[in-house]
Amino acid sequence: MREFIIKENEAGQRFDKYLSKLLKEAPKSFHYKMLRKKNITLNGKKASGNEKLQVGDQVKLFLSDDTFSKFAGKEEIPRARFPLDILYEDNDILLINKPAGMLSQPDGSGEPSLVEFLTGYLLETGALSSEDLKTFHPSVCNRLDRNTSGIVAAGKSLAGLQELSALFRGREVRKYYLTLVQGVLTEEKHIKGYLHKDAKYNKVSIYREKREGALPVETIYIPLGSNGQVTLLKIRLITGRPHQIRAHLAAEGFPVIGDRKYGQEPFNRKCMERYQLRHQLLHAWRLQFPGLSGKLERLSGQSFRAELPELFHYILKEEHLEETYYENLE
């Protein structure tokens, strides 16, 4: 018999969800069979699996050691380490300034992502233990393209992860980006369209009219300054589709500098030769939280900003747009 006491990072979820993490190699039918036969109990009683767990609940598994080991599987403890640029941290969430070139989440390639680096950091600081990882995994709540830098929000407790994810799903958090685009823009504009993703080529297309399989997108851009060739834009992202900002601006005729997928190759080549720029100049710059209560009340109305990467800042200086950037920090 094995006994587990529900801790804060495990509370608030359904019992069957907890079991699917604890016995992740077992089919769901096994979980429900064991519940019916009272081989798995909750607080000493028969359970159905749809109970909501609370801190201090007692879970007992009347299983042999071999059966438990077989279905619990081997826990892979992330070993990835990277010095994270943490903008904010409390008991429930973190805000991290992700560098360009880093994956936000695992993509199946085996290359460490921000999620693995985050888990490694929490293990190293003692915020999580290897035992905690059997039933809870920290994760990010908003994803940035690999070569986009800037703020990524992550949950380090189950409650923090759930509440933060709900805010992003409900579009309650205002997301602002900075980017440098080819061409001259002088007026703020709210652009709408429909985005269709080609999964085979990992590329999207923007259409002005609705069509099958395409999802609505909305982007607001605000020109901050131009040198006659390129324009520094502040972007407010309304929807959050894959590649949305890059594809939407390119469809308007103002591609993001350095964007190899949606940009203009001759201009990008010049930027690469002059600045050694090998990725798009797109930075998730600021998050603005709404009025909040509950676990995230301390974030109510707060705004967080991620400093520009060194190369982005250098290019602005060389393009005579550095002063424009500083004038628009707030």
C-alpha positions as a LaTeX table, in Angstrom:
\begin{tabular}{lrrr}
\hline
Residue & $x$ (\AA) & $y$ (\AA) & $z$ (\AA) \\
\hline
Met1 & 0.00 & 0.00 & 0.00 \\
Arg2 & 1.18 & 3.51 & $-0.85$ \\
Glu3 & $-0.20$ & 6.67 & 0.68 \\
Phe4 & $-0.08$ & 10.21 & $-0.70$ \\
Ile5 & $-1.19$ & 13.45 & 0.97 \\
Ile6 & $-2.43$ & 16.12 & $-1.42$ \\
Lys7 & $-0.30$ & 19.27 & $-1.36$ \\
Glu8 & $-1.07$ & 22.76 & $-2.63$ \\
Asn9 & 0.30 & 22.10 & $-6.15$ \\
Glu10 & $-2.01$ & 19.10 & $-6.47$ \\
Ala11 & $-5.18$ & 20.60 & $-4.98$ \\
Gly12 & $-7.93$ & 22.03 & $-7.15$ \\
Gln13 & $-7.83$ & 19.33 & $-9.83$ \\
Arg14 & $-10.08$ & 16.33 & $-10.37$ \\
Phe15 & $-9.03$ & 13.10 & $-8.73$ \\
Asp16 & $-8.86$ & 11.22 & $-12.04$ \\
Lys17 & $-6.54$ & 13.91 & $-13.47$ \\
Tyr18 & $-4.25$ & 13.45 & $-10.49$ \\
Leu19 & $-4.23$ & 9.68 & $-10.98$ \\
Ser20 & $-3.37$ & 10.08 & $-14.67$ \\
Lys21 & $-0.20$ & 11.92 & $-13.59$ \\
Leu22 & 0.66 & 9.61 & $-10.70$ \\
Leu23 & 0.10 & 6.46 & $-12.79$ \\
Lys24 & 0.84 & 7.94 & $-16.18$ \\
Glu25 & 1.57 & 4.63 & $-17.92$ \\
Ala26 & $-1.76$ & 3.09 & $-16.92$ \\
Pro27 & $-4.81$ & 3.32 & $-19.19$ \\
Lys28 & $-7.77$ & 5.27 & $-17.83$ \\
Ser29 & $-9.76$ & 2.05 & $-17.67$ \\
Phe30 & $-7.29$ & 0.78 & $-15.06$ \\
His31 & $-7.79$ & 3.90 & $-12.90$ \\
Tyr32 & $-11.58$ & 3.50 & $-12.90$ \\
Lys33 & $-11.40$ & $-0.24$ & $-12.31$ \\
Met34 & $-9.19$ & 0.30 & $-9.26$ \\
Leu35 & $-11.56$ & 3.00 & $-8.00$ \\
Arg36 & $-14.59$ & 0.71 & $-8.38$ \\
Lys37 & $-12.82$ & $-2.09$ & $-6.51$ \\
Lys38 & $-11.61$ & 0.32 & $-3.79$ \\
Asn39 & $-7.99$ & $-0.51$ & $-4.61$ \\
Ile40 & $-7.62$ & 3.25 & $-4.86$ \\
Thr41 & $-9.40$ & 5.30 & $-2.19$ \\
Leu42 & $-9.79$ & 8.98 & $-1.30$ \\
Asn43 & $-9.89$ & 9.81 & 2.42 \\
Gly44 & $-10.56$ & 6.15 & 3.19 \\
Lys45 & $-13.66$ & 5.99 & 1.02 \\
Lys46 & $-14.65$ & 4.75 & $-2.42$ \\
Ala47 & $-14.27$ & 7.49 & $-5.03$ \\
Ser48 & $-15.61$ & 8.03 & $-8.56$ \\
Gly49 & $-12.70$ & 10.10 & $-9.90$ \\
Asn50 & $-14.58$ & 13.35 & $-10.44$ \\
Glu51 & $-13.96$ & 14.66 & $-6.90$ \\
Lys52 & $-12.04$ & 17.92 & $-6.62$ \\
Leu53 & $-8.94$ & 17.43 & $-4.52$ \\
Gln54 & $-8.21$ & 19.60 & $-1.51$ \\
Val55 & $-5.03$ & 20.20 & 0.47 \\
Gly56 & $-4.62$ & 17.41 & 3.03 \\
Asp57 & $-6.72$ & 14.81 & 1.19 \\
Gln58 & $-5.44$ & 11.26 & 1.71 \\
Val59 & $-4.96$ & 9.00 & $-1.30$ \\
Lys60 & $-4.26$ & 5.30 & $-0.78$ \\
Leu61 & $-3.21$ & 2.86 & $-3.50$ \\
Phe62 & $-3.59$ & $-0.81$ & $-2.59$ \\
Leu63 & $-1.30$ & $-1.99$ & $-5.39$ \\
Ser64 & 1.73 & $-4.25$ & $-5.41$ \\
Asp65 & 5.13 & $-2.59$ & $-5.70$ \\
Asp66 & 5.59 & $-4.15$ & $-9.15$ \\
Thr67 & 2.23 & $-2.84$ & $-10.37$ \\
Phe68 & 2.89 & 0.65 & $-9.03$ \\
Ser69 & 6.39 & 0.79 & $-10.54$ \\
Lys70 & 5.09 & $-0.45$ & $-13.88$ \\
Phe71 & 2.38 & 2.18 & $-14.17$ \\
Ala72 & 4.18 & 5.07 & $-12.46$ \\
Gly73 & 6.99 & 4.80 & $-15.01$ \\
Lys74 & 10.40 & 6.35 & $-14.68$ \\
Glu75 & 10.33 & 10.06 & $-13.93$ \\
Glu76 & 12.65 & 11.99 & $-16.20$ \\
Ile77 & 14.06 & 14.82 & $-14.11$ \\
Pro78 & 15.09 & 17.71 & $-16.41$ \\
Arg79 & 18.80 & 18.46 & $-16.23$ \\
Ala80 & 18.72 & 21.52 & $-18.47$ \\
Arg81 & 20.30 & 24.62 & $-16.98$ \\
Phe82 & 20.33 & 28.18 & $-18.34$ \\
Pro83 & 20.67 & 31.54 & $-16.53$ \\
Leu84 & 17.11 & 32.83 & $-16.83$ \\
Asp85 & 16.37 & 36.56 & $-16.94$ \\
Ile86 & 13.54 & 36.64 & $-14.39$ \\
Leu87 & 11.52 & 39.86 & $-14.39$ \\
Tyr88 & 9.12 & 38.84 & $-11.62$ \\
Glu89 & 8.64 & 35.85 & $-9.33$ \\
Asp90 & 6.33 & 34.93 & $-6.47$ \\
Asn91 & 5.03 & 31.64 & $-5.07$ \\
Asp92 & 2.72 & 31.06 & $-8.04$ \\
Ile93 & 4.13 & 32.57 & $-11.23$ \\
Leu94 & 7.24 & 33.84 & $-12.98$ \\
Leu95 & 7.72 & 36.33 & $-15.80$ \\
Ile96 & 10.82 & 35.55 & $-17.87$ \\
Asn97 & 12.59 & 37.52 & $-20.58$ \\
Lys98 & 13.20 & 34.79 & $-23.18$ \\
Pro99 & 16.12 & 35.29 & $-25.58$ \\
Ala100 & 15.71 & 34.83 & $-29.33$ \\
Gly101 & 16.72 & 31.34 & $-30.39$ \\
Met102 & 15.18 & 29.52 & $-27.42$ \\
Leu103 & 12.10 & 27.32 & $-27.80$ \\
Ser104 & 9.19 & 28.24 & $-25.52$ \\
Gln105 & 7.99 & 24.64 & $-25.25$ \\
Pro106 & 9.33 & 21.20 & $-26.26$ \\
Asp107 & 8.87 & 20.52 & $-29.97$ \\
Gly108 & 9.79 & 16.84 & $-30.12$ \\
Ser109 & 13.36 & 17.48 & $-31.29$ \\
Gly110 & 14.87 & 16.78 & $-27.88$ \\
Glu111 & 16.34 & 20.28 & $-27.71$ \\
Pro112 & 15.82 & 21.88 & $-24.27$ \\
Ser113 & 13.15 & 24.55 & $-24.18$ \\
Leu114 & 12.24 & 27.28 & $-21.71$ \\
Val115 & 10.01 & 24.74 & $-19.92$ \\
Glu116 & 13.01 & 22.49 & $-19.18$ \\
Phe117 & 15.16 & 25.45 & $-18.13$ \\
Leu118 & 12.34 & 26.67 & $-15.87$ \\
Thr119 & 11.96 & 23.24 & $-14.27$ \\
Gly120 & 15.71 & 23.03 & $-13.73$ \\
Tyr121 & 15.71 & 26.46 & $-12.10$ \\
Leu122 & 12.85 & 25.55 & $-9.73$ \\
Leu123 & 14.58 & 22.31 & $-8.74$ \\
Glu124 & 17.85 & 24.14 & $-8.16$ \\
Thr125 & 16.26 & 26.81 & $-5.97$ \\
Gly126 & 14.20 & 24.29 & $-4.01$ \\
Ala127 & 10.86 & 25.70 & $-5.15$ \\
Leu128 & 10.03 & 22.21 & $-6.48$ \\
Ser129 & 11.29 & 18.74 & $-5.60$ \\
Ser130 & 11.63 & 15.66 & $-7.76$ \\
Glu131 & 8.70 & 14.22 & $-5.77$ \\
Asp132 & 6.54 & 17.23 & $-6.75$ \\
Leu133 & 7.23 & 16.55 & $-10.43$ \\
Lys134 & 5.41 & 13.24 & $-10.26$ \\
Thr135 & 2.07 & 15.05 & $-10.23$ \\
Phe136 & 2.83 & 18.64 & $-11.26$ \\
His137 & 4.90 & 20.18 & $-14.03$ \\
Pro138 & 5.49 & 23.93 & $-14.33$ \\
Ser139 & 4.71 & 25.34 & $-17.74$ \\
Val140 & 4.45 & 28.51 & $-19.79$ \\
Cys141 & 1.11 & 30.24 & $-20.39$ \\
Asn142 & 1.97 & 32.17 & $-23.55$ \\
Arg143 & 4.22 & 30.96 & $-26.34$ \\
Leu144 & 6.64 & 33.00 & $-28.38$ \\
Asp145 & 8.13 & 31.91 & $-31.69$ \\
Arg146 & 11.61 & 30.50 & $-31.26$ \\
Asn147 & 13.28 & 33.59 & $-32.74$ \\
Thr148 & 11.06 & 36.11 & $-30.96$ \\
Ser149 & 12.42 & 37.47 & $-27.69$ \\
Gly150 & 10.59 & 38.88 & $-24.70$ \\
Ile151 & 8.20 & 38.19 & $-21.85$ \\
Val152 & 6.92 & 34.67 & $-21.27$ \\
Ala153 & 4.59 & 34.07 & $-18.31$ \\
Ala154 & 4.89 & 30.75 & $-16.48$ \\
Gly155 & 3.10 & 29.02 & $-13.63$ \\
Lys156 & 5.17 & 27.53 & $-10.81$ \\
Ser157 & 2.15 & 26.33 & $-8.80$ \\
Leu158 & $-0.95$ & 24.57 & $-10.10$ \\
Ala159 & $-3.22$ & 27.41 & $-8.97$ \\
Gly160 & $-0.93$ & 30.01 & $-10.52$ \\
Leu161 & $-0.74$ & 28.07 & $-13.77$ \\
Gln162 & $-4.51$ & 27.63 & $-13.96$ \\
Glu163 & $-5.39$ & 31.26 & $-13.18$ \\
Leu164 & $-2.70$ & 32.71 & $-15.42$ \\
Ser165 & $-3.66$ & 30.44 & $-18.32$ \\
Ala166 & $-7.29$ & 31.49 & $-17.95$ \\
Leu167 & $-6.28$ & 35.16 & $-18.19$ \\
Phe168 & $-4.42$ & 34.57 & $-21.45$ \\
Arg169 & $-7.23$ & 32.43 & $-22.91$ \\
Gly170 & $-9.72$ & 35.18 & $-22.07$ \\
Arg171 & $-7.42$ & 37.83 & $-23.63$ \\
Glu172 & $-7.53$ & 39.77 & $-20.36$ \\
Val173 & $-3.78$ & 40.40 & $-20.34$ \\
Arg174 & $-2.71$ & 43.16 & $-22.73$ \\
Lys175 & 0.33 & 42.11 & $-24.76$ \\
Tyr176 & 2.59 & 44.69 & $-26.39$ \\
Tyr177 & 5.49 & 44.04 & $-28.75$ \\
Leu178 & 8.19 & 46.18 & $-30.32$ \\
Thr179 & 9.38 & 45.50 & $-33.86$ \\
Leu180 & 11.32 & 47.15 & $-36.64$ \\
Val181 & 9.70 & 46.88 & $-40.06$ \\
Gln182 & 10.74 & 47.73 & $-43.58$ \\
Gly183 & 8.99 & 50.81 & $-44.95$ \\
Val184 & 7.54 & 54.01 & $-43.53$ \\
Leu185 & 4.41 & 54.06 & $-41.37$ \\
Thr186 & 3.02 & 57.20 & $-39.77$ \\
Glu187 & $-0.49$ & 56.37 & $-38.51$ \\
Glu188 & $-1.89$ & 53.96 & $-35.96$ \\
Lys189 & $-4.00$ & 51.21 & $-37.50$ \\
His190 & $-6.20$ & 48.35 & $-36.30$ \\
Ile191 & $-5.89$ & 45.58 & $-38.88$ \\
Lys192 & $-8.08$ & 42.49 & $-39.14$ \\
Gly193 & $-8.03$ & 39.40 & $-41.27$ \\
Tyr194 & $-8.11$ & 35.61 & $-41.30$ \\
Leu195 & $-5.10$ & 33.38 & $-40.72$ \\
His196 & $-4.67$ & 29.91 & $-42.17$ \\
Lys197 & $-1.80$ & 27.69 & $-41.07$ \\
Asp198 & $-0.07$ & 25.19 & $-43.34$ \\
Ala199 & 1.16 & 22.67 & $-40.76$ \\
Lys200 & 3.31 & 20.84 & $-43.32$ \\
Tyr201 & 5.48 & 23.89 & $-44.01$ \\
Asn202 & 4.90 & 25.63 & $-40.64$ \\
Lys203 & 3.82 & 28.78 & $-42.41$ \\
Val204 & 0.66 & 30.87 & $-42.29$ \\
Ser205 & $-1.25$ & 32.95 & $-44.82$ \\
Ile206 & $-3.37$ & 36.04 & $-44.14$ \\
Tyr207 & $-6.64$ & 36.66 & $-46.00$ \\
Arg208 & $-8.92$ & 39.68 & $-45.88$ \\
Glu209 & $-12.07$ & 37.60 & $-46.35$ \\
Lys210 & $-13.22$ & 34.64 & $-44.28$ \\
Arg211 & $-12.43$ & 31.23 & $-45.69$ \\
Glu212 & $-12.63$ & 27.61 & $-44.56$ \\
Gly213 & $-10.05$ & 26.63 & $-41.95$ \\
Ala214 & $-8.89$ & 30.21 & $-41.34$ \\
Leu215 & $-9.15$ & 31.88 & $-37.93$ \\
Pro216 & $-9.84$ & 35.58 & $-37.29$ \\
Val217 & $-6.86$ & 37.74 & $-36.30$ \\
Glu218 & $-6.61$ & 41.30 & $-35.01$ \\
Thr219 & $-3.46$ & 43.39 & $-34.62$ \\
Ile220 & $-3.02$ & 47.03 & $-33.66$ \\
Tyr221 & 0.19 & 48.78 & $-34.69$ \\
Ile222 & 1.37 & 52.19 & $-33.50$ \\
Pro223 & 4.30 & 53.85 & $-35.31$ \\
Leu224 & 6.82 & 55.32 & $-32.87$ \\
Gly225 & 9.26 & 56.74 & $-35.39$ \\
Ser226 & 10.91 & 56.27 & $-38.79$ \\
Asn227 & 14.19 & 57.15 & $-40.45$ \\
Gly228 & 12.71 & 57.08 & $-43.95$ \\
Gln229 & 13.56 & 53.42 & $-44.57$ \\
Val230 & 12.45 & 51.50 & $-41.49$ \\
Thr231 & 9.83 & 52.14 & $-38.80$ \\
Leu232 & 9.81 & 51.26 & $-35.13$ \\
Leu233 & 6.35 & 49.92 & $-34.25$ \\
Lys234 & 4.59 & 49.20 & $-31.01$ \\
Ile235 & 2.19 & 46.31 & $-31.50$ \\
Arg236 & $-0.82$ & 45.45 & $-29.39$ \\
Leu237 & $-1.72$ & 41.85 & $-30.02$ \\
Ile238 & $-5.48$ & 41.28 & $-29.75$ \\
Thr239 & $-5.63$ & 37.64 & $-30.86$ \\
Gly240 & $-2.62$ & 35.40 & $-30.48$ \\
Arg241 & $-2.26$ & 33.08 & $-33.47$ \\
Pro242 & 0.98 & 31.43 & $-34.64$ \\
His243 & 3.23 & 33.90 & $-36.54$ \\
Gln244 & 0.39 & 36.45 & $-36.40$ \\
Ile245 & 2.38 & 39.68 & $-36.11$ \\
Arg246 & 4.99 & 38.67 & $-38.69$ \\
Ala247 & 2.50 & 37.43 & $-41.27$ \\
His248 & $-0.03$ & 40.23 & $-40.69$ \\
Leu249 & 2.55 & 43.00 & $-41.12$ \\
Ala250 & 4.04 & 41.30 & $-44.18$ \\
Ala251 & 0.55 & 41.07 & $-45.72$ \\
Glu252 & 0.21 & 44.83 & $-45.19$ \\
Gly253 & 3.48 & 45.36 & $-47.07$ \\
Phe254 & 5.66 & 46.08 & $-44.03$ \\
Pro255 & 7.64 & 42.92 & $-43.20$ \\
Val256 & 9.55 & 42.56 & $-39.94$ \\
Ile257 & 13.28 & 43.07 & $-40.46$ \\
Gly258 & 15.24 & 39.83 & $-40.28$ \\
Asp259 & 12.18 & 37.63 & $-40.83$ \\
Arg260 & 13.35 & 34.88 & $-43.17$ \\
Lys261 & 9.91 & 33.32 & $-43.51$ \\
Tyr262 & 7.74 & 36.35 & $-44.30$ \\
Gly263 & 10.29 & 39.10 & $-44.96$ \\
Gln264 & 12.13 & 40.32 & $-48.05$ \\
Glu265 & 15.35 & 38.41 & $-48.66$ \\
Pro266 & 17.48 & 41.20 & $-50.24$ \\
Phe267 & 16.82 & 43.62 & $-47.37$ \\
Asn268 & 17.36 & 40.89 & $-44.78$ \\
Arg269 & 20.68 & 40.01 & $-46.41$ \\
Lys270 & 21.85 & 43.60 & $-46.01$ \\
Cys271 & 20.89 & 43.55 & $-42.33$ \\
Met272 & 22.68 & 40.27 & $-41.84$ \\
Glu273 & 25.84 & 41.62 & $-43.47$ \\
Arg274 & 25.75 & 44.90 & $-41.54$ \\
Tyr275 & 24.49 & 43.71 & $-38.13$ \\
Gln276 & 24.95 & 39.93 & $-38.20$ \\
Leu277 & 21.19 & 39.75 & $-37.73$ \\
Arg278 & 19.98 & 36.15 & $-38.05$ \\
His279 & 16.45 & 36.40 & $-36.65$ \\
Gln280 & 13.41 & 38.67 & $-36.81$ \\
Leu281 & 13.49 & 41.88 & $-34.76$ \\
Leu282 & 10.36 & 41.16 & $-32.76$ \\
His283 & 10.28 & 41.54 & $-28.98$ \\
Ala284 & 7.43 & 40.79 & $-26.55$ \\
Trp285 & 7.96 & 44.01 & $-24.68$ \\
Arg286 & 5.24 & 44.54 & $-22.08$ \\
Leu287 & 2.40 & 42.76 & $-20.26$ \\
Gln288 & $-0.42$ & 44.73 & $-18.64$ \\
Phe289 & $-2.56$ & 42.86 & $-16.12$ \\
Pro290 & $-6.23$ & 43.73 & $-15.45$ \\
Gly291 & $-7.79$ & 44.12 & $-12.02$ \\
Leu292 & $-7.43$ & 40.77 & $-10.28$ \\
Ser293 & $-8.38$ & 38.90 & $-7.12$ \\
Gly294 & $-7.50$ & 35.48 & $-5.73$ \\
Lys295 & $-4.04$ & 33.97 & $-6.16$ \\
Leu296 & $-2.93$ & 36.65 & $-8.61$ \\
Glu297 & $-4.32$ & 39.67 & $-6.75$ \\
Arg298 & $-0.79$ & 41.02 & $-6.19$ \\
Leu299 & $-0.53$ & 41.48 & $-9.98$ \\
Ser300 & $-3.71$ & 43.54 & $-10.19$ \\
Gly301 & $-3.23$ & 46.46 & $-12.58$ \\
Gln302 & 0.52 & 45.94 & $-12.76$ \\
Ser303 & 2.62 & 46.33 & $-15.90$ \\
Phe304 & 5.89 & 44.53 & $-16.60$ \\
Arg305 & 8.46 & 45.37 & $-19.27$ \\
Ala306 & 11.32 & 43.33 & $-20.74$ \\
Glu307 & 14.37 & 45.31 & $-21.82$ \\
Leu308 & 15.30 & 45.07 & $-25.49$ \\
Pro309 & 18.00 & 42.57 & $-26.46$ \\
Glu310 & 21.42 & 44.12 & $-26.95$ \\
Leu311 & 21.44 & 43.60 & $-30.72$ \\
Phe312 & 17.95 & 45.13 & $-31.15$ \\
His313 & 19.06 & 48.15 & $-29.12$ \\
Tyr314 & 22.27 & 48.49 & $-31.15$ \\
Ile315 & 20.36 & 48.41 & $-34.45$ \\
Leu316 & 18.01 & 51.14 & $-33.22$ \\
Lys317 & 21.03 & 53.27 & $-32.35$ \\
Glu318 & 22.62 & 52.72 & $-35.77$ \\
Glu319 & 19.31 & 53.46 & $-37.51$ \\
His320 & 18.92 & 56.69 & $-35.49$ \\
Leu321 & 15.82 & 55.44 & $-33.69$ \\
Glu322 & 17.26 & 55.02 & $-30.21$ \\
Glu323 & 15.88 & 58.35 & $-28.99$ \\
Thr324 & 12.44 & 57.43 & $-30.32$ \\
Tyr325 & 12.58 & 54.21 & $-28.29$ \\
Tyr326 & 13.42 & 56.02 & $-25.04$ \\
Glu327 & 10.71 & 58.61 & $-25.62$ \\
Asn328 & 8.09 & 55.85 & $-25.74$ \\
Leu329 & 9.13 & 53.65 & $-22.82$ \\
Glu330 & 5.91 & 54.37 & $-20.94$ \\
\hline
\end{tabular}
